[in-house]
Amino acid sequence: MNQAINKLSQIIDDVRLLKGQDTDWTCKASPAKWSKKEVIGHLIDSAQINLQRFVRCTYEENFRLTYEQVEWVAAAHYQDADINELIELWALLNLQIIRVLNNYPPDRLNARCDNSKREPNLQTVEWLAADYVDHMLHHLKDIL
């Protein structure tokens, strides 16, 4: 868990450095692809869902919590938002995730929740934390 927390902390610092940089945040490689701004928006959605997973796993087990990523990005209109506000919202959500994970009840680290859309796929909190950071890095590789 400490490795995920440390990585997440460093990623927050790296992404916050992007505020105010001269980057084309709105360009899309194709109509079906997300812009860099929409990728940050997707990561905001992911942070919200995962924060709920981490919190709920402190007292609940075997629940299912998923989201429709394409629909959420479209509904939130991230393309029309100020990128500095999006980066700060993303950073604040992730700081809260760090706060929750830093204070996680040791006896709940193996609590599981279902993060699948179809077939049950129960994963532990520790697995979810590591996967969350890996997912984030996957999306940020073209931005950082």
GUBAZA-675539 format. One record per residue (C-alpha): residue number from 1; residue in one letter; x, y negated, z. Coordinates in steps of 0.05 Angstrom, whole numbers, padded with zeros to 5 digits, always signed. Layout:
<senus>
   pos   code        x        y        z
   NUM      A        X        Y        Z
...
</senus>
This chain:
<senus>
   pos   code        x        y        z
     1      M   +00000   +00000   +00000
     2      N   +00057   -00048   +00016
     3      Q   +00085   -00041   -00054
     4      A   +00018   -00061   -00085
     5      I   +00012   -00121   -00037
     6      N   +00083   -00145   -00052
     7      K   +00073   -00138   -00128
     8      L   +00007   -00175   -00123
     9      S   +00038   -00232   -00084
    10      Q   +00093   -00240   -00136
    11      I   +00043   -00238   -00193
    12      I   +00002   -00294   -00160
    13      D   +00064   -00337   -00157
    14      D   +00082   -00322   -00230
    15      V   +00012   -00337   -00256
    16      R   +00005   -00402   -00216
    17      L   +00067   -00427   -00252
    18      L   +00026   -00424   -00317
    19      K   -00018   -00481   -00294
    20      G   -00005   -00543   -00335
    21      Q   +00038   -00506   -00386
    22      D   +00029   -00520   -00459
    23      T   -00002   -00454   -00479
    24      D   -00057   -00440   -00529
    25      W   -00106   -00409   -00481
    26      T   -00166   -00407   -00529
    27      C   -00137   -00374   -00591
    28      K   -00166   -00306   -00609
    29      A   -00129   -00256   -00652
    30      S   -00197   -00235   -00679
    31      P   -00270   -00248   -00661
    32      A   -00271   -00181   -00623
    33      K   -00209   -00198   -00581
    34      W   -00207   -00240   -00518
    35      S   -00168   -00305   -00515
    36      K   -00115   -00313   -00461
    37      K   -00167   -00354   -00423
    38      E   -00217   -00298   -00427
    39      V   -00164   -00248   -00404
    40      I   -00156   -00291   -00341
    41      G   -00232   -00290   -00335
    42      H   -00233   -00215   -00341
    43      L   -00181   -00212   -00285
    44      I   -00226   -00256   -00243
    45      D   -00283   -00207   -00253
    46      S   -00237   -00149   -00237
    47      A   -00214   -00184   -00173
    48      Q   -00286   -00195   -00151
    49      I   -00305   -00122   -00162
    50      N   -00241   -00095   -00129
    51      L   -00248   -00141   -00070
    52      Q   -00317   -00112   -00059
    53      R   -00290   -00042   -00065
    54      F   -00235   -00055   -00014
    55      V   -00282   -00087   +00035
    56      R   -00337   -00034   +00028
    57      C   -00287   +00022   +00036
    58      T   -00271   -00003   +00106
    59      Y   -00339   +00023   +00128
    60      E   -00371   +00062   +00071
    61      E   -00350   +00120   +00027
    62      N   -00368   +00152   -00040
    63      F   -00405   +00092   -00067
    64      R   -00403   +00072   -00140
    65      L   -00384   +00001   -00161
    66      T   -00371   -00014   -00234
    67      Y   -00382   -00071   -00283
    68      E   -00390   -00083   -00357
    69      Q   -00327   -00122   -00373
    70      V   -00345   -00148   -00442
    71      E   -00414   -00171   -00419
    72      W   -00386   -00204   -00357
    73      V   -00334   -00244   -00395
    74      A   -00387   -00268   -00445
    75      A   -00437   -00285   -00390
    76      A   -00386   -00325   -00350
    77      H   -00366   -00369   -00410
    78      Y   -00293   -00368   -00390
    79      Q   -00274   -00394   -00459
    80      D   -00308   -00460   -00440
    81      A   -00276   -00467   -00371
    82      D   -00215   -00507   -00350
    83      I   -00155   -00459   -00349
    84      N   -00125   -00490   -00287
    85      E   -00191   -00478   -00249
    86      L   -00192   -00406   -00274
    87      I   -00121   -00393   -00252
    88      E   -00135   -00422   -00183
    89      L   -00199   -00382   -00175
    90      W   -00162   -00318   -00196
    91      A   -00105   -00335   -00147
    92      L   -00153   -00348   -00089
    93      L   -00190   -00282   -00100
    94      N   -00124   -00245   -00101
    95      L   -00100   -00279   -00038
    96      Q   -00164   -00254   -00005
    97      I   -00150   -00184   -00031
    98      I   -00080   -00188   +00000
    99      R   -00111   -00210   +00066
   100      V   -00159   -00151   +00065
   101      L   -00105   -00101   +00046
   102      N   -00054   -00128   +00097
   103      N   -00105   -00116   +00152
   104      Y   -00133   -00050   +00126
   105      P   -00154   +00000   +00179
   106      P   -00102   +00056   +00173
   107      D   -00156   +00109   +00184
   108      R   -00193   +00083   +00122
   109      L   -00136   +00085   +00071
   110      N   -00161   +00151   +00045
   111      A   -00233   +00128   +00040
   112      R   -00259   +00138   -00031
   113      C   -00305   +00102   -00079
   114      D   -00327   +00118   -00149
   115      N   -00300   +00070   -00201
   116      S   -00326   +00107   -00262
   117      K   -00384   +00089   -00307
   118      R   -00405   +00160   -00324
   119      E   -00376   +00222   -00290
   120      P   -00359   +00213   -00216
   121      N   -00287   +00193   -00205
   122      L   -00274   +00184   -00131
   123      Q   -00209   +00149   -00115
   124      T   -00175   +00129   -00050
   125      V   -00164   +00057   -00029
   126      E   -00089   +00066   -00037
   127      W   -00100   +00091   -00109
   128      L   -00148   +00035   -00124
   129      A   -00099   -00018   -00099
   130      A   -00042   +00010   -00142
   131      D   -00087   +00017   -00202
   132      Y   -00113   -00054   -00193
   133      V   -00043   -00082   -00197
   134      D   -00024   -00039   -00257
   135      H   -00088   -00060   -00293
   136      M   -00071   -00133   -00279
   137      L   +00000   -00125   -00305
   138      H   -00026   -00092   -00368
   139      H   -00069   -00152   -00383
   140      L   -00017   -00204   -00363
   141      K   +00041   -00176   -00404
   142      D   +00024   -00220   -00464
   143      I   +00012   -00281   -00421
   144      L   +00071   -00279   -00374
</senus>
